[in-house]
């Protein structure tokens, strides 16, 4: 995910979405949930720190998104997790998969396949 999101650039910033850091965390959505769940006080600035950004992304992909998927009775598959991560859970619920998200999922599987062979 970090390779797709930022090509491992911890200083990455998306001015359109406001996403920050190596895994492109959106501070106004994901960060408050993480802070509330873990009683932390991370700020948007902290998202530029790779270890914090990756910890939050890992929690979001492997815990929070599966919780959303279960709530909406959607199969917990890697493609659905990636879809939710890239396009938002609302788009998954509404069965809207933007072209960018379709390409994101394809790219993820290509990278995963490459890594398996290396």
C-alpha positions as CSV (number, residue, x, y, z in Angstrom):
1,X,0.0,0.0,0.0
2,X,2.8,2.4,0.8
3,X,4.4,1.8,-2.6
4,X,1.1,2.6,-4.4
5,X,0.1,5.5,-2.2
6,X,3.4,7.4,-2.1
7,X,6.2,5.3,-3.5
8,X,7.5,5.1,0.0
9,X,7.7,8.9,0.3
10,X,7.1,9.8,4.0
11,X,6.8,13.5,3.1
12,X,4.0,12.9,0.6
13,X,1.1,15.2,0.7
14,X,-2.0,15.2,-1.5
15,X,-3.5,18.7,-1.6
16,X,-6.7,17.4,-3.2
17,X,-7.6,14.9,-0.4
18,X,-5.3,16.2,2.4
19,X,-3.7,12.7,2.7
20,X,-0.4,12.7,4.4
21,X,2.7,10.5,4.6
22,X,3.8,7.2,3.3
23,X,0.4,5.5,3.4
24,X,-1.5,8.7,2.6
25,X,-3.6,8.9,5.8
26,X,-6.4,11.4,5.7
27,X,-6.2,13.2,9.0
28,X,-9.8,14.4,9.2
29,X,-11.3,10.9,8.8
30,X,-8.9,8.2,10.1
31,X,-6.9,10.1,12.7
32,X,-9.7,11.0,15.0
33,X,-11.0,7.4,15.0
34,X,-7.5,6.1,15.8
35,X,-6.9,8.6,18.5
36,X,-10.3,7.9,20.1
37,X,-9.8,4.1,19.9
38,X,-6.3,4.2,21.4
39,X,-6.6,7.3,23.6
40,X,-3.7,8.9,21.7
41,X,-3.2,12.5,20.6
42,X,-1.5,12.2,17.2
43,X,-1.8,15.2,15.0
44,X,-1.7,15.7,11.2
45,X,2.0,16.6,11.6
46,X,2.7,13.2,13.2
47,X,1.5,11.5,10.0
48,X,4.8,12.5,8.4
49,X,6.5,10.1,10.7
50,X,6.7,6.7,8.9
51,X,6.3,4.5,12.0
52,X,3.1,6.4,13.1
53,X,1.7,6.6,9.6
54,X,2.3,2.9,9.0
55,X,0.9,1.9,12.4
56,X,-2.3,3.8,11.7
57,X,-2.6,2.5,8.2
58,X,-2.1,-1.1,9.4
59,X,-4.9,-0.6,12.0
60,X,-7.2,0.9,9.5
61,X,-6.7,-1.8,6.8
62,X,-6.6,-4.8,9.2
63,X,-9.0,-3.8,11.9
64,X,-11.2,-0.8,11.2
65,X,-12.1,-1.6,7.5
66,X,-13.0,-5.2,8.4
67,X,-15.2,-3.8,11.2
68,X,-17.0,-1.6,8.6
69,X,-17.3,-4.5,6.2
70,X,-18.8,-6.7,8.8
71,X,-21.2,-4.0,9.8
72,X,-22.5,-3.6,6.3
73,X,-22.4,-7.4,5.7
74,X,-19.8,-7.2,2.9
75,X,-17.3,-9.9,2.4
76,X,-13.9,-9.3,4.1
77,X,-11.7,-9.8,1.1
78,X,-8.4,-8.1,0.3
79,X,-10.0,-6.4,-2.8
80,X,-12.8,-5.0,-0.6
81,X,-10.3,-3.7,2.0
82,X,-8.3,-2.0,-0.8
83,X,-11.5,-0.6,-2.3
84,X,-12.5,0.9,1.1
85,X,-9.0,2.2,1.8
86,X,-8.7,3.9,-1.6
87,X,-12.3,5.1,-2.3
88,X,-13.9,5.0,1.2
89,X,-16.3,2.6,2.8
90,X,-19.3,4.6,1.5
91,X,-18.3,3.8,-2.1
92,X,-18.0,0.1,-1.2
93,X,-21.5,0.2,0.4
94,X,-22.9,1.9,-2.7
95,X,-21.0,-0.5,-5.1
96,X,-19.2,2.5,-6.7
97,X,-15.7,1.6,-7.8
98,X,-14.0,4.5,-9.5
99,X,-11.5,3.8,-12.3
100,X,-8.7,5.0,-10.0
101,X,-9.7,2.3,-7.5
102,X,-9.9,-0.4,-10.0
103,X,-6.4,0.5,-11.2
104,X,-5.3,0.7,-7.5
105,X,-6.4,-2.9,-6.9
106,X,-4.8,-4.2,-10.1
107,X,-1.5,-2.4,-9.2
108,X,-1.6,-3.9,-5.7
109,X,-1.9,-7.5,-7.1
110,X,0.8,-6.8,-9.6
111,X,3.2,-5.6,-6.9
112,X,2.3,-8.5,-4.6
113,X,2.9,-11.0,-7.4
114,X,6.3,-9.4,-8.1
115,X,7.3,-9.5,-4.5
116,X,6.3,-13.2,-4.3
117,X,8.7,-14.0,-7.1
118,X,11.6,-12.0,-5.7
